[in-house]
Amino acid sequence: MPRLISPEAPPAGDDSNALRAYSNVTAENPNDSTALNNWGVALEREGRYEEALAAFNAALLCDNEDVYAWNNRAVILARLGRPREAVLACRQALAIDQSCIFAWVTYGMVLGRLGNYREAEEALAIAEDLDPQARALYPGNLTMTRA
């Protein structure tokens, strides 16, 4: 089950240990998409967005069907001011898993940033159909770690 991490409200603590741990894991097994994805989330929480994007891209090279990495790539692209690319990443995530609430919420957020408010509301409505609490999942940009 994904665990939500909001960069605007990260858990208290020092993320350097997580960065170090994921760096070690990815060095030992550079084809582990889960570790690469989680490393990207840790990098994002440190504000290292370009490096996080590289980690998500690497995860996708290992497993192009990783809905977590596609969603997280969309989040980072939006944070980097690249919403059109973020829309494409959201669409890829949703092509893999139409029931991914996080991808629907991210898609709605990105569409809203582009001024496509009707489409954004439609995406958020789909997320709410999947889970009535879906809008509460979005206090900011969301990335997902994999267990």
Buried (B, 14 or more C-beta within 10 A) or exposed (E): EBEEBBBEEEEEEEBEEBBEBBBEBBEEEEEBBBBBBBBBBBBBBBEBBEBBBBBBBBBBEBBEEBBBBBBBBBBBBBBBEBBEBBBBBBBBBBEBBEEBBBBBBBBBBBBBBBEBEEBBEBBBBBBBEBBEEBBEBBEEBBBBBBE
